[in-house]
Amino acid sequence: MMRIPLKFGDMNFETHHLVGFVWPLTSARTGEKYSVTLTDRGFTCTCVGAQMHGKCKHIKEVHDLLVSDD
């Protein structure tokens, strides 16, 4: 089941230059591998949390990386 992509108000997804990019992430706790994808509608992730609830820490991690000042 694919949920509606998660959006953040501080990003324009429709014209973002990284649309289509996939970030491979590995859980520090379990070692499981996940993929966070930036689409023109928001972020998606392959983890159970994103699939069931539409939110996950993997998406937040990628978002925060993209908008940080560092």
C-alpha positions as CSV (number, residue, x, y, z in Angstrom):
1,M,0.0,0.0,0.0
2,M,1.5,3.3,-1.1
3,R,0.6,6.4,1.0
4,I,0.3,9.9,-0.3
5,P,3.9,11.4,-0.2
6,L,4.8,13.4,2.9
7,K,5.3,17.2,2.2
8,F,7.0,19.9,4.1
9,G,6.0,23.6,3.7
10,D,9.6,24.8,3.3
11,M,10.2,22.9,0.0
12,N,8.8,23.3,-3.5
13,F,8.6,19.7,-4.6
14,E,7.2,20.3,-8.1
15,T,10.3,22.1,-9.3
16,H,13.0,20.7,-7.0
17,H,16.2,19.7,-8.8
18,L,16.4,16.5,-6.8
19,V,13.0,15.0,-7.9
20,G,13.6,11.4,-8.6
21,F,16.7,11.1,-6.4
22,V,16.7,8.1,-4.0
23,W,18.6,8.2,-0.7
24,P,19.5,4.7,0.6
25,L,19.4,4.5,4.4
26,T,20.2,1.7,6.8
27,S,18.6,1.4,10.2
28,A,21.2,1.8,12.9
29,R,19.0,-0.4,15.2
30,T,18.1,-3.3,12.9
31,G,20.3,-3.0,9.9
32,E,17.3,-3.0,7.5
33,K,17.7,-0.9,4.4
34,Y,15.2,1.7,3.3
35,S,14.8,4.1,0.3
36,V,13.6,7.6,0.6
37,T,12.6,9.1,-2.7
38,L,11.9,12.7,-3.5
39,T,8.9,13.0,-5.9
40,D,7.2,16.0,-7.4
41,R,4.5,15.4,-4.8
42,G,6.7,15.0,-1.7
43,F,8.8,12.3,0.0
44,T,8.2,8.6,0.0
45,C,9.9,5.9,2.0
46,T,9.9,2.1,1.8
47,C,9.7,1.6,5.6
48,V,6.7,0.2,7.4
49,G,6.0,3.5,9.3
50,A,5.7,5.4,6.1
51,Q,3.6,2.8,4.5
52,M,1.2,2.5,7.4
53,H,1.2,6.0,8.9
54,G,2.5,8.3,6.1
55,K,5.3,9.5,8.4
56,C,8.7,8.2,9.3
57,K,12.0,9.3,10.7
58,H,13.9,8.5,7.5
59,I,11.9,11.1,5.5
60,K,12.5,13.7,8.3
61,E,16.2,12.9,8.3
62,V,16.5,13.5,4.5
63,H,14.4,16.6,4.7
64,D,16.5,18.0,7.5
65,L,19.6,17.3,5.6
66,L,18.3,19.1,2.6
67,V,17.2,22.3,4.4
68,S,20.0,22.6,6.9
69,D,22.4,25.6,6.7
70,D,25.5,23.4,7.1
